[in-house]
Amino acid sequence: MTAQCADLTGLMFATDTDTVDVARRLCSRCRFATRCLVLALVHDERAGVWGGFDAHQRNQIIRTIKARTKETT
């Protein structure tokens, strides 16, 4: 079993909006999307679409987690 994007590196690391949207749709149908997103967050992936989220969206997730962590400490 492999992720749907396993052989589509060019698609998953595209920067134009239309291709990024195609990558996101592919992720939305992938059984590994959550694992993929977690992997990207843990390893601070700076490029590409991972689990349906681009780098900007992943940065927002990280900022939110850090802010909530500060609130609870």
Protein Blocks (a to p, Z undefined) as FASTA:
>chain_A
ZZfklmmmmmmmccbfklmmmmmmmmmmpcklmmmmmmmmmnopagdjeehiafklmmmm
mmmmmmmmmmmZZ
